[in-house]
Amino acid sequence: MWTQDDAQEFVDWFTARGNMVFFAHPNGCKLDHRDVSRVRGLEGIEIFNSGCETILKCGLSESFYDNLLFLNYRTPEGTLPRCIASDDAHLPIRDFFKGWIVVKAKELTRAAITEALLDGSFYASRGPQIFDFYIEDGKAYFRCSPCRTIYLFSDGRDFGHYHREDAGELLTHAEFDIAGKRIPYLRAVCVDAEGYETWSQPIDLR
């Protein structure tokens, strides 16, 4: 059990020592997104936890993450939380190799990986790969390994979500026209033929 003050003290202690703090399996903990949004200094949340999913079917926290993005971009700090996926591995069950992050680092060193993490150059995955995601000339461009569907999400005001799904075909890229839309941020999700997702970090468009 924890209180708001407990959580803030914990985050402050670890960030002061150079750590990145993510909130683990919020859906598995049955938390309200407003509770977590009040904790300052969090790097983000665990959008998928394989242990919670394997045992109790509550490892996915994507709607929680959407609500947290919506709340946080309107705060004075205005920071957009990032997302990770991971195994849990506390219990003797087969919950491993089901969630992870992929980091775009300059080289395979601790310093380069840490720099990429701090820059947000990583994504959360259950299988598919993201090769590119960027905004240019009023369009969002996305490239990935072969997937069934590609989604694009924002805050739901002038832009709720787009999706592209070609019947019977697998997608490796998509273009979304976002010109003229009031969009504070964008995030992308791709789903492969077996239903496994991968989640990008949000792109700040404010």
C-alpha positions, 0 to 999 in steps of 0.5 A: 500500500502506498500514498501520494507522498510515499510515491513522490518520495520514492521517485525523488530519491531515485531520480536524484541518483540518476535513475529513470523511474517508470510506474509498473503495471498500473492496470494490474495495481488497479490504480486511477490514472489521476493518482499517477498523474500527480506524481512528478518526475516519472519517466512514464508507465509500463504499458504492458506487463507479461506477468500480469497478463499471464496470470490475471489478464490485466497486463495491458495498460494502454487506455491508462496510458492514453488518459495519462497523456491527455492529463499530463500535456495540459499540466504546467510542466507539460511533459509527455510520459513514455511507455515501456513493455516488459516481462515480470519474472517474479513467479515461477511461470512462463511470463518471459520474452513477451514484452520488451523495449527496443532502443535506437542507440549509437553503439552497444554501450551502457552510455549510448543506451542510457543516452537513447533512453533519456532522449526517448529513442526507444519503443515498447514491443510485444513483437513488431518492429518500428523502423521510422515514425516522423512528421513532415509537411502535414503528414505522419509517416510510419514504417514497420515490420509486416503488420495487419494494422497501423494506428495513429492516436492523439488527444481526441479533440480535433483528432481521435485516431486513424487506422489503416488496414488493407484487407488480406494484406500486411502493411510495412508503411503508412501515411496519415494526413494531419494537415490543419488538425489541432494535435498536441501529440501523436503516438503510433501502434502497429499490430501484427498478423498474430495480434501482437502490438508495438507502441511508439513514444509520443511525438510532441507537436505543441 
